[in-house]
Every structure is written in structure tokens, then in C-alpha cells.
């Protein structure tokens, strides 16, 4: 049971990572890499990647 829950948690994090990465790339390419929203998305992506790494 715990393994299934962990797999679901990992998949949820992967979905979040892909979504954040896509959104950040769009903002970065249209608004610039120093745009506040791009930076916020980058930080959220970093946090999601760190959480994912801890579940592995």
C-alpha cells in the first residue's frame, strides 16, 4: 500500500514538474528570463524537483 501511495506522490510531482517547466519556458521566452513571474516559476520548479528527489 505504501509503495502505491509513494508512486502516486511521485507521479503527481512529475506532473507538476512538467507543467511548471512548460509554463516557465513560455514566460521566459516571451517575457524574459529576469521577469518576476519567470523567476517565481523557476523557484517553484526547483522546489518541486527537490521534493521529487527526496521521494526517490
C-alpha positions in Angstrom: 0.0 0.0 0.0 2.8 2.4 0.9 4.6 1.8 -2.4 1.4 2.6 -4.3 1.0 5.9 -2.4 4.6 6.8 -3.0 4.2 6.1 -6.7 1.1 8.3 -6.8 3.0 11.0 -5.0 5.9 10.7 -7.4 3.6 10.9 -10.4 1.8 14.0 -9.0 5.2 15.6 -8.6 6.2 14.7 -12.1 3.0 16.2 -13.5 3.7 19.4 -11.5 7.3 19.5 -12.7 6.3 19.2 -16.4 3.6 21.8 -16.0 5.9 24.3 -14.2 8.7 23.7 -16.7 6.4 24.3 -19.7 4.9 27.5 -18.1 8.3 28.8 -17.1 9.6 28.2 -20.7 6.7 30.2 -22.1 7.1 33.1 -19.7 10.9 33.0 -20.2 10.7 33.2 -23.9 8.0 35.8 -24.1 8.6 38.0 -21.0 12.3 37.4 -20.4 14.4 35.4 -18.0 14.5 38.2 -15.4 10.8 38.7 -15.4 9.4 38.3 -11.9 6.9 35.6 -12.9 9.6 33.6 -14.7 11.7 33.8 -11.5 8.8 32.7 -9.4 8.1 29.7 -11.7 11.7 28.8 -11.6 11.7 28.7 -7.8 8.5 26.6 -7.8 10.1 24.3 -10.2 13.3 24.0 -8.1 11.1 23.2 -5.1 9.2 20.5 -6.9 12.4 18.9 -8.3 13.8 18.9 -4.7 10.7 17.2 -3.4 10.8 14.6 -6.2 14.4 13.9 -5.5 13.6 13.2 -1.8 10.9 10.7 -2.8 13.3 8.6 -4.9 
